[in-house]
Amino acid sequence: MSAYTQVSSNKLKTWLIMLGFGFFITFLVYVFTTAIGFRGPSALSFSGIALIIAGIMNLVTYYNSDKMVMAISGAKQIQKKDNPTLFRTVENLTIAAGLPLPKIYIIEDTAPNAFATGRDTKHASIAFTTGILDKLSKLELEGVAAHELSHVGNLDTRLMTVVSILVGTVALLADWFFRIQWYGGRDRDDNNSSSAIFLVIGIIMAILAPIIATLIQLAISRKREYLADASGALLTRNPDSLADALLKISKDQEPLEAANRATAHLYIVNPLKGERAKAAFSNLFNTHPPIEERVKALRAMQ
């Protein structure tokens, strides 16, 4: 499979998942509002108010997510004089990709890793650990930088921010539903079998919805990693260097202290070492595709 084919394939699969996410949230709102006793226009207006409140809360997060992530990660912005080699590498790649130069950050941590964030190409940031700067060769570091710039160019950073907001909205809706039930909710006719059925479905969905939403988020995250690998290989014309970098980063057993479960999906390789689950279904809960599969795809690119 060529790099161009893989980019197109991953884009299609990702947007199909996003479409499914939209239908899922719509169905969830309908079930919850019906389960608490609303019908017709009242159900639509009440669910609309709940979504607006959640949207306002998440809008603040959307516009400040990059600053929040960098602060949580302990990243410090640098200028060209601080690391000329890294700056030139990123500059050259942004020129080749036709992108604005993102802000460049360094995380003081000896574990090798990197990530990109930002709501669009004009508000993007890329962070590298000191470990990745010390342990990778120039070509390998170029491959990593191209991967992260591809996240920016493909608007993965925006997409994952939107997905995180959707996941947060689902969690808020589930919490809202349980609180309404706890405080009595709307008067219902308990003899109405339809109402009882929707109540049971609502309780089940309130339990399962956050888990399902998280699985969708992780699935999209894995697809975007494949896409960034393919796009990065197109940018450098050197898929082997990125493959070598992925292997080197994944084989390094030092955990990244600056990372946590909330930010792990951002990194080029899962920074939470030693947490690989053994069950067959555990891949559903992984933030990243298996390194072996990513490397195999890169090696196969022509």
N, C-alpha and C positions, 0 to 999 in steps of 0.2 A: 504494500500500500504506500502510495506517495505521501509526502507531507501535506500537499494541497488537499488530497482526498481525506486525510485524517482530520484536518481542520474543519472541513465542511461537515463531515460526519458527526464530530463532537458538538458543533454548533446546533445541528438539527436535534440531536438527542437531548441536549440541555434545554432547548426551548419547549420540547415536548413535555419534559418534566415540569417546567415552569407553568405550562398550561394546566397540567394536572393539579398543581398546587393551587391555582386560582379557583378551579372547580371545587377542590376540597374545602377551602375556606368558606366559599359560598354555601356549600352544603352544611357545614358546621354551624354557621350563623342561623340558618333556617331551622335546623334541629333544635338548637338551644332555645331560640325565641318561642318556638312552638311548644317545647317541653315545659316551659314555665307558664304557659297558658295564654300567650298572645296569639291572635288570629288576624289574618288579612292585613289592612293598612297599619294597624297598631303594631303588629309584629315587625313590619318593614321599618317603621319609624323608630321603634325602640332599638332594633339591631343597628340601624344607621347611626344613632347617637352613640352607641357603644363603640362602633368602628371609628367614628370621628375622634372620640376621646383617645382611643388607642393610637390613632394616626398622628394626633398632635404630639403625644408623648414620644412616639418613635421618630417623628420628623426632627426633633431636637437631636436625637441620637444620630440620625442620618448626616446632619451637617457638622457634627462634632466627632464622628467615629474615628477619623484618622488621628486627631489629637489625643483622644482617649486611649487608643491602642498604643500609640507611641509612649504615652505617659506610663501606662501599665507595664510596658516592656522595658522601661528604663532607657529608651533610645535617645541619643543626643544628635542634633543636626550638625553636620560638618560643612565646611566650605572647601573650595578647591585646594587652598594652601594646606589644609589639614591632611589630605590624602590625595595627592595629584594623580596617582596611578588609577585609583578607583574612580575618581571624577572623570578622567579621560575615557575610561572604559565605558561608563554610563553615557557620557556625552556622545561618543562615537556611535553607540547603538541607537540613541534617540534620534540622531541625525539620519541614520539608515532607516529607522522605522517611521520617520516623519512625525515624531512626538515632541511635545514640550519637555524640557529637562525637569524631571521630578525633584523634589527635595530628597536629599540623601542623608540617611541616619546611620549611626554605628551603635551597636549594643555591646557593651563590655562584657563579653562572655566567651569562654574558650571553646564552647560547643559550636561546631560549624552549622550555620543555617542562615536563611534570609526570607524576607516577605515583602509584599507590596500592599499598599492600602490607599484609600482616597476615593471620593465620590465620582471623579471624572479625570480626564487626562490633564486638565489644568490645575487640579488640586490633588495630585498624586504624590506619594512618598514611597521610598524604598529603603529598607533597613537591612544592614548586613552585620553579622556578629564579627567580633575580632577573630574568632576561631576560624570562620570561613575565609577571612582574608589571609590568615597565616597558613592554612592547611591545603588550600587549593592552588593549582597552577594558574597562570594567567589565562590560558584558554578555557580551563574549567570555570574560573570565576566569570569569564565573559559569557559562558553558557548559562550560568545561574542568573546573571544580570539580564540576559536576553529573555529568559523564562519570566522573570518578574516584570520586565517591561511589556511582555506579551500580555500578562494579566491586566496591565494598565491599558494597553492598546485595544484589547478585546473587551474592555469595560467589565472584566471579571470583578474588579474591586467594587464597582457600583452594583453589579448583579448580586454579589455575596452580601453586600450591605442590605440590599432590598430583601433578599431571602431571610437574612437574620431578623429583619423587621417583621416579615411575615410569620416567622417562627415565634417571635415575641408576641405578636398579635394573637396567635393561636393559644399561647400560654395564658395571656390575659383573659381571653374569652372563656377558657376552661375554668380559670380561677373565679371569674365573674359569675359563671353559671353555678358553681358550688356555693358561692356566697349568697346568691339569690335563694337557693334551695335551703340553706342554713337559716336564713331569716324569714322563711315562710313562702317567699315568691308570690306570684299572682294567684288569686283564688281560682281553683280549678274544680270541675265536676269530677270527683274521684271515681264516679261510676262510669264515666265516659271511657270506654276501652281505648279509643284513639289517643286520648290524653295520656292514659297510663302507658301505652306503648311508646309514645314519644318521650315520656319521662324516663323510661328504662333506657331507651336508645341514647337520650341526652346524657345520662350518667355514664354509660359505657363510652360514649364519644369523648366526654370530658376527661376520662382516665386515659384513653388511648390516643387522643388527638395530639397532645404534645410529643408523644413518642413518635407518631407517624410523621409529624412535621419535622422533627429532628432527623429522621431517616431520609426524608426528602432533601433536607439541607445538606446532609452528608453525601447523598448521591450526586447532587449538583456540584458540590465541592470536588468530588473525585473526577467528574467529567471535565471540570475547568482545569484541573491539573494536567490531564491528557492534552487538552487543547493548548495550554500554555507551553507544554513540552514541544508539541508540533510547531506552534508559531515561533517559539524560540529557535528551533532548529532551522526554520525558514530564514530567520533573521541573520543567523551567523553562518549558515550553510555548513554547519559542523555539528551534526547530531551526536557524534561520538564523544565530543568534549562534555556535553551536558550529561550524557549517559555515564561517563566516568565520574563526573561530579556527584551525581545522584548516588552512585555506588559508594563513593568515598564518604559522603555525608551520612548515609544510612549505616555504614559499618562502624562509624564513630559511636562508641557506647556512652559517651558523656551526655547526661541530660542537660537540657537548656533551662537554666534556673529562671530566666525571665518569662518563660512560656507557662501557660495554664490551659485548662480545657476550653476556656472561652476564646482563646487566641490561637490554639494549636492548628486549626484548619487553614490559617493564613500562610503558614510556613511552607517552603518548598518541599521539605521532608518532615514527617511527623516528629516534633521535638520531644514528645513525651516517651522517652525510651523505656523499654521493659514493660510496656502495657499492651503488648500484642496478645489478643485473646486467642484461645485455642479452638473454640467451637467452630463448626463449619459455617454457621450463620453469622459469625462475628464480623465478617467483612462488611456487613450492612452498617456496622457502627464505626467503621474506620473513617478517619478524616481524609485519608489519602489512598490512592490505589496502591497495590503492592509494587514495591520498587522493581521486582523482577519483571513485571508486566510493562512498566514504563520503560525500562531499559530495553526490553525486547522490541517494543514499538519504535524506539529511537534507532536501534541498530538496523531495523528493517527499512528505514526511510532511505530513499534514493536521492 
